[in-house]
Amino acid sequence: MGLDKIEAMRSNSNFKSYLCPHCQKIMMKGNVRRLKMTCPHCLKMIDADEDELLDVIRAAEKEGSTQ
């Protein structure tokens, strides 16, 4: 493989989308147990475990279905 070509990453269906609990935008996709990072959108610090982050997604889905 030449240096000018980049091999595409294979998709991993086990990845989850993680939403920021503050601005509700997608922060990242992956599979984590604990997340300590600054949201790239609202720049607020997030220190949460996987269950807390997935609760945000469930709440957003529930809110979207009631509208």
Summary of the structure (lengths in Angstrom):
residues: 67
radius of gyration: 15.2
end to end distance: 50.3
largest distance: 51.6
contacts: 136
relative contact order: 0.19
helix: 25%
strand: 28%
